[in-house]
Amino acid sequence: MADVGTSFIIALGLVLILEGIVPLVFPQIWKDTFRRITSLEDGQLRFIGLMAVVSGVMVLFAMHAF
């Protein structure tokens, strides 16, 4: 079984791959979306960040249950 450091590096690599797919395949859509995100208020960005964290925790718990 992989130790925590190895698992973290694997997880980081997967995040970088997933985050890089959209700008690689759809650069114009990514730029338009990024412009819209930068125009949001701080509270809206915090809410999006909170939902991302909560979703990630739920996925981890769901994967741990199986």
C-alpha positions in Angstrom: 0.0 0.0 0.0 1.3 3.5 -0.9 2.3 5.8 1.9 0.6 9.2 2.4 3.4 11.2 0.6 3.1 8.9 -2.5 -0.7 9.1 -2.5 -0.5 12.9 -2.2 1.8 13.2 -5.2 -0.4 10.9 -7.2 -3.5 13.0 -6.3 -1.6 16.2 -7.2 -0.6 14.7 -10.6 -4.2 13.7 -11.3 -5.5 17.2 -10.4 -2.9 18.8 -12.8 -3.9 16.4 -15.6 -7.6 17.2 -15.1 -7.1 20.9 -14.7 -5.0 21.0 -17.9 -7.4 19.2 -20.2 -9.8 22.1 -20.8 -7.2 24.7 -21.7 -5.5 22.1 -23.9 -8.5 21.1 -25.8 -10.7 24.2 -25.6 -8.5 27.3 -25.0 -11.0 29.9 -26.1 -13.8 28.5 -23.9 -11.3 28.3 -21.0 -10.3 32.0 -21.5 -14.0 33.1 -21.6 -14.8 31.1 -18.5 -11.8 32.5 -16.7 -12.8 36.1 -17.5 -16.3 35.4 -16.1 -14.8 33.9 -12.9 -12.6 36.9 -12.4 -15.6 39.2 -12.5 -17.4 37.5 -9.7 -17.5 39.0 -6.2 -15.4 37.6 -3.4 -18.4 36.0 -1.7 -19.4 34.2 -4.8 -15.8 32.9 -5.3 -15.7 31.7 -1.7 -19.0 29.9 -2.2 -17.7 28.2 -5.3 -14.5 27.2 -3.4 -16.6 25.9 -0.4 -18.7 23.8 -2.8 -15.6 22.4 -4.4 -14.1 21.5 -1.0 -17.4 19.9 0.2 -17.8 18.0 -3.0 -14.2 16.7 -2.8 -14.7 15.6 0.8 -17.9 13.8 -0.2 -16.2 12.0 -3.0 -13.4 10.9 -0.7 -15.9 9.6 1.9 -17.8 7.8 -0.8 -14.7 6.2 -2.2 -13.6 5.2 1.3 -17.0 3.5 2.0 -16.5 1.2 -1.0 
